[in-house]
């Protein structure tokens, strides 16, 4: 009986070893600014043999620091597709990480009213303090050529089209 259990256990172990590395999927999508770790278990279906494995970047301009991958000179991977591989001795199991920006800019300030002089340009960021890893632009239709009070919608966007709209009353004196 013990001999049968031993044979079955050994057979299972040999089969498990021959299955090799199995990735959860071939492409992983990550939001811009999120950490992308060099931990093989994050990408594997079964992490049983992960201690002998390592994750390497196959893309130019990607550095590994503190077990995280990032674009050279940055603290994160910028938007794009990057080739990686799980390395198991001489075998490599390729996969792709796609970094996307789907998050709208964040405004640190809420503004109800702005008062400016006739003919003055508005520096929208000095009021809304908007931030986004992809940068921000402001779009608003306001006439500052004559004294008036206008309800204005300010569209704050990043370069990937994610946006937020803020309403503000602009008093031109």
N, C-alpha and C positions, 0 to 999 in steps of 0.2 A: 504494500500500500504506500509506504513512504517512498519507495522507488518510483512509483507511478506519479506521485505528487512532485517529486524532484524532476522527473522527465518533463512533466507538463509545465512546471515553473521555468525550466531551462528553455523549453520550446517557446514559451511566451516571451521570455527575455530576448531570445534571439530574433524572434519576429518583430518585437518592439524596436530593437536596434536597427533592423533592416528597413523599417518604415522610414527612417531618417527624419529629416526636418520637414515639417508641414506648416506653411504659412497660413495665417487666418485668411488672408486675401492678397492679391498682387498689388493693389493700390490702396493707400491709406490717405484720407483727406483730413487735414489739420487746419484749424483756424490760425490766421496770422497772429503772431505774438505768443502762441501757446508753446510750451516746452516740447521739444522732440528729443526723447531720450534714446540712449544707445543700449537699452535693456532688451535683450532678445525676447524675453517672455512677453513683451507687449505685442509682438508681431507673430507669435507662434500659436498654433492650435493646441499643441501639447508641449509644455515646458519641462518635461521630464529630464531631458539631457541638456538643458540650457546652460549649465555651468561651463561646458566646454565650448560654447558658441560665443561669437562676438558679432556686433553690427558695425559695418563699415560703410562709409560714403563712397560712391563711385562718381560723384559729381564734383567738378572743379569749383573751387571757391567756398567749399563747406568745411568748417573746422569743427573739431570735437573738443569741448572744454567741460570739465566737471560732469562727464557722462551725458552731455547734451550736445546736439548738433546745432550749429548756427552759421549764418553767412559770415564770411571773413569781415572782421571789423564791426560786427553787429552783435546784439544780444539775442537774436532770434533768426530764424530762416525767413528771408523775404519771400513774397509771393512767387510761385513757380513750381515746376515739377523737378524732383530730385531722385536720382538713382541710388539705391542702397543695396546691400546684400547682407545676408546672414552667412557668416563664414564658419564652417565646420571642418577644420583641418584643411584639406585641399579642395573641398567642395564649397561652392557658393550657391546661395539661393536668392536670386534677385527679387527686388520689389521696388515700388515707387512710392514716394511720399509727395502728395500734392498739397501745397500750402495755398489757401484761399483767404481772401478778405471779404467777409460777408457782414461785418459789423459796422454800423454807422458811427460817425464821429460822436464824441462825448463832450457835452458842454458842462463846464465847471460852474457856470453862473446862469441864473435865470434873470432876464431883464424884462421889465414891463414897459418902461418908457426911457427914451433917449432924447435929450435936448441938445440941439446943435445950432450953430449960427448959419445964416443964409449963405449959400455957396460952399459950405464946409463939406469935405468928404468924410464919410464915416468909416472908421477902422473897426469893423465888426468884431474882430477877434479881441479887441481890448474890452469889449462888453461881454461877449459870450465865452471867451477863454476855451475855445474848442480844440480838442486834440484827437489825433488818429495816427496810427503808425504809418499810414499811407499819405499823410498830409491832409490839409483841409483847404477848401475854397468856399467863398461866400457869394451868394447870388441874391440880390434884392432889387426891387424896382421902387426907388424913392426919388422924389424930386426935391432937391435942396435949393432950387433957384429963387423961390419966393417963400415968405413966411406962411406956414400952414401946420396942420396936425394931420398925420397920415397913419393909418393902420397898415403895417408892412409885414409881409411874410418873408423871413430870411431863410433861404435854403442853404444848409451847411453840408457839403459833400466831400467824400474822399475821391481819390483818382480811380477807384473801381466802381463808382456809381452809388455807393451806399450813402444815404443822406438822412438828415433829420430837418424838420421845418420848425422854426420858432416864430411866434407872433410877437410883435413889439409895436408900440406907439412911438412914432418919431415926431417930435415937436421941433419945427424949424422956426427960429426967431430972427 
